[in-house]
Amino acid sequence: MSWPEHAKQDKPVGVPRYEQPVSSTRFDLAVIRWLDVSLAGLGLLFLLPLMIVLIIVTWLGDPGPVFFGHVRIGKGGRAFHCLKFRTMVTDAEERLLRLLQSDPDARAEWERDRKLTNDPRITGIGRFMRKTSLDELPQLWNVVRGEMSLIGPRPIVQAEVPRYGRYIADYMSTRPGISGLWQISGRNNVSYRRRVALDVAFARSRSLKLYLRILVLTLPAVILQRGSY
């Protein structure tokens, strides 16, 4: 089954038991890591002026820390701080708790997707950064450090591990990515079960060819803002 066929599934049913694909050779893995470090390093260098502007605007819009490091699960189950520009108000957790207690529809959406379509915690500049994926630029440093890849599964939190069930081994077999099948397949518009299916599809089909293909398709997905909010 090709990766586009995997991606069309709503859940990872019928996906064969995980085995390291033949196409994922040591050469592929070495080139992918070289590309990760090289492209992420160049990105940090050339995007530094833009990042400085975002730091200033973020602080002016809502004074407080400009970076947000959330604990995510990486390759082999190792936890790491996934970096982002802060896009929410500083008391975001308290606001979320109050919203979920007072709004049954929002609570149901949060329990289903772990996201809110109309999230009152997001700042003005934060909404813009999310729509354009600029909030994820600090993750280039995670890539350089070897905690993430440019391309891979979505980085998940510990609370999401049970939702992967027996497929969590597939997720943990590779580094999570800034972009991936989820990013180019609709992002927030896809169901959670399909997100899992996309992560499993990538883990079981990963190769240099797939890495490059997703890398090329990421830019149009970001520009068109498919599924971003």
N, C-alpha and C positions, 0 to 999 in steps of 0.2 A: 504494500500500500504506500503510495507516495505521500509526501507531507501535506500537499493541498487536500488530499482525501482525508487524512487524519484531522485536519483543521475543520472540516465540515461537520464532524461529529459533535454532538452536544454533550457527550460524556465519553470517557475512555473505556468503553465497553468493546470487547473484541480486539483490543490492541494486544499483540503478542507479548509474552513475558520478556522483560528487559534483558537484552544482551548488548554488549558493546558492538555497535555496527562496524562492519568491515571497512566502510568508507572513512571511519574516524581513525585514521592511522596516526602514528607518532609524528609523522611529518605534518599532517593536518593540524594536530594539536599544537605543535611547535610554531607553525606559521600563524595560527590564530592568536597565540599568546604574543607573538612578535607584533602582529597588527594591533592587538589591544593596547600594548604599551606604547607603541609608536604613535598611533592615532590619538590616544587619550592624552599623551604628553604634548603633542602638537596642539590639540584642542585647548588644553589648559593655557598654553603659551599665547595662542592667537586670540582666544576668547577672554583673556584676562581683563582688557579694558571694559568689555561688556559686563563681566561679572562684577567689577568694581561699581559700575553704574547701578546694577541690580542691588548690590549691598546697600548703597546709599538710599535708593528709592524705597527699599524694604524697610529700612530703619526709620525713614521719615514718615512713611505711611502708618507704621505701628511700632513705636520704639520698643526695643528688646533684642534678644538674640536674632541674628539674621540667618544663621544656619540651624538646621534641625537634623539631628542624628537619631534615627529610629532603629531599634534592634531588629535585625532580620536574620533569617536562617540561610546560610550559604552552603557551599559544597561540603559534603561529608557531615552536614548537620552543625557546622561551626557557626556560632553567632557573630555578627559584626554590626557596626553602626553604619547604616545606609544613609548617606548624606544628601540633603536637599536644601534649597533655599526655603526659609520659613514662609509659608503661604497662608497661614492661619493666625488668628489673634492669639495673644499670649495665654489667655485663659480658655483655650479651645476645649480641653477635656471637660471642664465644668459646664461649658455651654452645651456640649454634646450630651452630657448626662441629663441636663434639664430638658433638652429637646426630646430625647428618647422617652423620658418620663411623662411628657405632656402631649406627645404626638404619636399615636399608634401607627399611622401610616409610615412616618419616618423610622420608627423602631422596626417595623417589618422590613422596610427597604434596607436598613443597616444590617439586620440579621441575615438577610438573603445575600447581599452583595458586598457588605463591609464598606460601602460608599453611599453618599447621598447626592442625588442629582442637583438639588438646590441646598447647598451646604451653607448655613448662615455663619459658620466659623471662618470662612475664607475672606481674606482682605481683598481690596480692589486690585492692587498690583499682583496679589497672589493668584487671583482668577486669571489674569492675563498670562502669568508665567505658566500656569497649569495648561491653559489652552495651547500654548506654544511649546510646552515641554521644557521651557527655560529653567524651571525649578529643579530639573534633574542634572544640570550642568556640574554641580559639585561631585556627582557620582563618577566623573572622570577620574577623580582622585582614588575612589574605591577600585577602579579598574587598574590604575597604576600599582596600587598596593596588592593586587592579586585577589581581592575579595569579590570582585565582580568581573564580568566580561562586557564588551560592547553589545554582544548578542547572546541571549540566553533566556531562561524562564523568568517570570516575574519574581522579584524578591518578596518572600512572604514572611509574616510574623509567626511567632510560636503558636498563637491561637488558631491559625489556619491549618496547621499540620494535620489535625484529625480529619479535616475535610478532604484531604488527599488520600486518606485510607492507605491501602497497600501500594498506591502509586507514589507515595512520598519518596521511596527509594529512587525512582526515576528523577524526581526533582533534585534530590541531593547528589545525583551522579555527576552534575556539572555546575559551573559557576552561574549564578543568576545574572541577568543582563539588564543594561539600560534599555535596550530595545529587544524585540523578539517577535515570535509569531503573534502573540497577543497584541503587540503594538501595531502591527500592519494588518490585523484582521478585524479591527473595529474597536479595540481598546475597551472603554467602559460600556460599550453597547453590547458586549457579549455576556452570556450568562456565566456564573461562576463555574458550573460544570464544564462549560466549553473552555474556560481558561485552563482548567486542569488538563483537559484533553490536549490543548495546544502545548502546554508544558511537557506532557508525556510524549507528544509527537516530536517535539524538538529533541528531547533527551535521547530518543531512540533512533533519530535520523540525523543527528548532528554530523557535520562534515565541513570542510573548508568551503565547498561549493554552496552549501546551505547558508553558512555564515555570510558569505559574500552576497548571496541573493537577498537575504533579509536586510543587510547593510544598505544595499542599493535601494530597496523599497521603503526604507525607514524615512528618508527625506520627504518623499511625496506624502506619506502618511502624516508627518508632522506639519507640513505646509498646508495640507487640506484639513488638518485638525479633526480627523475622523475619530469620533468617539471620545473626544477629550472634553472634560469639564471639571 
